């Protein structure tokens, strides 16, 4: 039977065996030069399909890379137009 899952009545030995300040290593892709976090947003079907198409066109490995590259392109265009 045992104690219910998630019980706060864990033995001291279980708690002492885990380091308190150990945090999981962040797996930040190399193409992100200044990581600021993650975003989780809803997108339309057209946007999702467009990201997939750009991923193939740019020969990239993830939609994260596509988003980083697309933003860089748009910001460069914005800078060129406003100059």
N, C-alpha and C positions, 0 to 999 in steps of 0.2 A: 504494500500500500504506500507507505512513505508520506512525505509532506507534499502538498499541492505544488504544482509548477508555479514558479515565480514567488515562492514563499520567501519572506524576509527573515525567517528564522534559520538562516544558514549557519553552519558551524564555523567557528573561528578559523580552523585549519583551512577551510575552503577559501575564505577571504584573504588569509595571509599568504597563500600560495600565488596569488595574482598581484603583480606590481601595480601600485596605485597610480603612478604617473605615466605609465606606458600608454601611448596613444597609437592607433593604427597608422602605418606609414601612408602618406598621401601619394597616390599614383598620378602625378601631373605630367601630361604629355610634353615632349620637348618643344613642340611648336608654340606653346604658350610661354611667352617671355616674362610676363608679369601676372601670375595667376591672381584672380580676384574672387573666385568662387564659381559656383555653378548656377545655372538658371534652368527652371523647369516651367515651360510655357506651353499653352495650347496653340496649335497651328492648324491652318486649313489643310485640306487634302492637297491643294495646289502647292502650298509651301513645302509640305513634306515630300511631294513628288519632285519639286524643283530642287530641293536639297539633295535628293538621291541622284538626280540627273547631273547636278554640278559636281557631286562626288566622283562620278564616272568621268565627266569632262576634264576635271582638274587632276584626275588620277590620284585621289587622296584616299586615306584609309578610314576616315570617320566623318560623321556629320559635324563634329566639333571643329575639325580642321576646315571644313567648308565654310562654316560660320565665321571663323577667324579670318579666313582669306577674303570672304565676301565683304565683311566689315572693313577690312584694310583697303580693298579696292574702292568701295563707296566713299570712305573717308579721304582717300587720295583724290578722287574725282571732285569731292566737295571742296577740298583745299585748292585744286587747280581752277575751279570755276570762280571761287571767291577771291583769287589773287589778281 
